[in-house]
């Protein structure tokens, strides 16, 4: 918890996210040649649903990756009820 908000960070050591794909990572079905090579279909709607749910609750979600083969980190921040984050 930080400044009236809950912060959840999820890390993995998977295929990573390319620099080209990172800006569109939360768009449904956005292509990424790395993901296509991994599973044959690329990304679906999972991260778009995550973003929609988090934003529906007044929160934010951000994705980070150092690139191919270096895993990913996702950070979700949600304002706690009755609290307001510091500016």
RAWOJO-V414982 format. One record per residue. PHI is phi in whole degrees, 0 to 359 (none if undefined). NEAR is the number of other ideal C-beta (glycine too) atoms within 10 Angstrom. D_CENTER is the distance of its C-alpha to the mean C-alpha in whole Angstrom. Layout:
phi->{PHI & PHI}
near->{NEAR & NEAR}
d_center->{D_CENTER & D_CENTER}
This chain:
phi->{none & 214 & 51 & 79 & 227 & 266 & 239 & 242 & 243 & 242 & 242 & 221 & 244 & 279 & 287 & 78 & 230 & 290 & 300 & 291 & 274 & 305 & 296 & 252 & 302 & 264 & 274 & 294 & 60 & 295 & 285 & 213 & 303 & 294 & 292 & 300 & 293 & 285 & 235 & 85 & 230 & 81 & 274 & 254 & 249 & 306 & 289 & 294 & 294 & 304 & 300 & 299 & 294 & 296 & 293 & 297 & 257 & 78 & 254 & 227 & 222 & 228 & 244 & 222 & 200 & 275 & 123 & 308 & 76 & 250 & 75 & 217 & 224 & 240 & 239 & 252 & 237 & 233 & 288 & 283 & 304 & 78 & 235 & 232 & 293 & 287 & 271}
near->{8 & 9 & 13 & 13 & 18 & 13 & 13 & 12 & 11 & 12 & 11 & 11 & 9 & 12 & 19 & 19 & 25 & 15 & 11 & 11 & 20 & 17 & 11 & 14 & 22 & 21 & 14 & 14 & 10 & 16 & 14 & 18 & 11 & 17 & 20 & 12 & 10 & 13 & 10 & 7 & 10 & 16 & 22 & 13 & 11 & 10 & 18 & 16 & 12 & 16 & 20 & 14 & 12 & 18 & 12 & 8 & 11 & 12 & 17 & 14 & 20 & 14 & 18 & 14 & 21 & 12 & 14 & 11 & 11 & 12 & 15 & 19 & 14 & 19 & 14 & 19 & 18 & 16 & 16 & 12 & 8 & 6 & 12 & 10 & 13 & 8 & 4}
d_center->{19 & 19 & 21 & 21 & 17 & 16 & 13 & 11 & 10 & 9 & 10 & 12 & 14 & 14 & 14 & 12 & 11 & 13 & 14 & 15 & 12 & 9 & 10 & 10 & 7 & 7 & 10 & 12 & 14 & 14 & 16 & 15 & 18 & 17 & 15 & 18 & 20 & 19 & 19 & 21 & 19 & 16 & 12 & 13 & 12 & 10 & 6 & 9 & 10 & 8 & 7 & 11 & 12 & 10 & 12 & 15 & 15 & 15 & 12 & 9 & 5 & 5 & 4 & 7 & 10 & 14 & 14 & 16 & 17 & 15 & 12 & 9 & 7 & 4 & 7 & 8 & 11 & 14 & 17 & 20 & 23 & 26 & 24 & 23 & 21 & 23 & 23}
